[in-house]
Amino acid sequence: KKTESLLLKMRVLLWAAFALTAGAYVTPPGRLLRSGVRSATNAKISSLPSSRLGVLRNTAIQSRSERLSSVCNARMAAGSSGPKTLFDKIWNDHVVDEQPDGTTLLYIDRHLVHEVTSPQAFEGLRTAGRKARRPECTLATVDHNVPTTDRSKFESVETFIKEVESQTQVLALEDNVKEFGLAYLGMDDKRQGIVHIIGPENGFT
């Protein structure tokens, strides 16, 4: 019974994958349409040449795209008059500027920083002679270049990380957070972890 149940689930998943690939809504086998309609529909689809199936697929994708476009246009036209979703409310509260074509500049109120892509940002601030605007809204940690080996005897980054490039990136972040006065969860901090996890884990986001 477990095997049969698993096979049925696999069939439904495969059918769903096919439906998404084809760009159309297709009824899974064994579900709904229990009359002869399902078999008749499947027979019609099976009898179509591959070129025709391609046209159907493109038409479905185009139709779906047009529906999405019309929904977006309606939301933009409604402006502040219509009801708003939670997403709308958060988005609108953070809009700094919006262009006529819909391109929007958003205010980001929390920055989570790690050692791989932050050097460019810090160098940009340094070159422009700027400070971090709101240091209290930035939280940095190392995670991409941290070895997964036992850290109970950790003494320093230099002695613990043997790979030179990884060591360089971690040390660069440590120097940058000191220079710009940012909160940092380093390798000797028990709160250090994956950059996407430490925010909610520590009540920062």
N, C-alpha and C positions, 0 to 999 in steps of 0.2 A: 504493500500500500504506500509505503514511504517513497519507493522508487517510482510508482505511478504518479504520485503527487508531484515529485520532483520533475518528472518528464513533462507533466502538464504545465508546470510553472515555466519550464524552459521553452515550451512551445509558445506560450503566451508572450514571454519576453522576446523571443525571436520574431513573433508576429508583430509586436509593438515596434521592434527595431526596423522591420520591413516597412511598416506604415510610416514611420518617421522619414526613412530614406526615400520613400516614394512621394513624400510631401502630401499625403492624403490621410483622411481618417478612415481606417479600416477596422471592421468589427473582428475581434479575436475569435479564433475557432472555438466552438463549444460554448460561446457566450451570446446572448441575445439572438435575434434572428433564427429561431429554432425551426422555422418552417422551411419550405423549399427555396425561399428567397436567397438565403446565403449561398446554397450550392449553385443556384442560377447565376448569381452575381459573380461568384468565383469562376464559373464556366465562361462567362462573358469576358472577364479579365484575362483568363488563360488563352482565349482565342485571339486576343489582339496581337498584332505584329509588334516587334520591339520598338520600331520607329513611332508607332502610335502611343505606346506606353510612355516613351520619352516626352511626347507632346503633352500627354495627360499630366505627367509629373511636373513639367515646366509650367503648365497652366495652373496647377494646384499651388505651386510655390509662388507664382505671380499673384494669384488670388489672395493667398495668405499675406503676402507683402502689402498688397493694396488695403486689406482689412486693417493691418497693423498701422499703416500710414494714416488711414481715416480716423482711427481711434486716437492717435497722437495729435492729429490736427484738431479733433474735437476737444481734447483736453486743453490744448493751447488756447483755443477760441473761448472755452468756458472761463478761463482765467481764475479769478478769485470767487466767482459767483457760484460755481457748482460745489458739490461735496468733495472732500479730499480724502485720499488714503493716507495711511501713516507715512508711506514713502513720500507722498506729495508734501506733507507737512514738514518733514525733516529737510527735504530738498529746498523748499521755499524759505525756510529759516536760515539757510546757509548761502543763499544766492548773493553774490557781490555785484555781478554784472551779467546781463543777458543781451546777446546780439539779436538783430532781427531774424537771423536764420536759425535761432534756437541755441547757438553755441553759448554755453554758460560757464562763468567763472564762479567756483564754489569756495567758500571759506572752510578750510579743514581745521577743526578744533583740537585734534589729537594727532601727534606724530609718533609713530613707532619706528625706531631706527635700528638698523643692524650694520654689521661691519663691511658688507660687500658693496652696497651701492651708495653708502653715505659719504665716502671720501670726496666724491664729485660735488655733493651739496655743500659740504664744509669748505671746500676750496672755492666754490662760488661766493660764499659769504665772505671769506677771507679776501678774495680778490676785489670784491665790491666794498670792502671796508665796513661790512655790516655785522651786527650781533644777531643772535637768535632772538626773534621778536618776543616770543613768550616761552622762555625756558621751562616754565612749570607745566607746559602742555606737551612736552617732549619726553619720551622715555626710550632709552637706548639699552641694547643688550647684544651679546655675541651668541650666534647659534650656527651659522653656516660653516664655520671653520673650527668648531669645537670637537675634539676627539671624543669618542664615546667610551673611552677606557676609564678605569677607576680613578676618581679624583680625590681620594682620601688623603693622598700624600702631595697634593698640589702645593707648590711653593710660588711659582711665577709662570707667566705666559712663556717666557723665554725657555724655561727648562721643561715645560710640559708639552708645548706644541713643537714638534720636530720639523714639520713641513714648513719651509721658509716662507712661501707665499701666504699661507694661512696665518702664520705667526705675524707677518708684516701687517696684514689687514686688521687683526685683533689689536695689535699695539697702536695702529693708527687711530682706531676708534677710541681707545683709552686716552690718547693724547688730545683728540678732538673734543671729547666730552669735558675734559678738564679745562681746555681753552675757552669753550663756550658756556661752561657752567650748567651742564645738563645732567639729569638723573641717570644713573648708569647701574645696570645689574651685571656685574662682571663675573668671571669664572670662579671667584672666591665667594660669591653671594649665593645663598641657597635659593633665592628667588629667580635666579637666571634660568632661562628656558627658551623655548621656541618663540620667536618674535610675535607670531600671531596669537599665541596663547597667554603670554605674560600680561597683556592688557587687561582682559577680563579677570584673569586669575588674581591680579593684585588690585582690582577695583579701579584701574586707570581708565578703562573704557566700559 
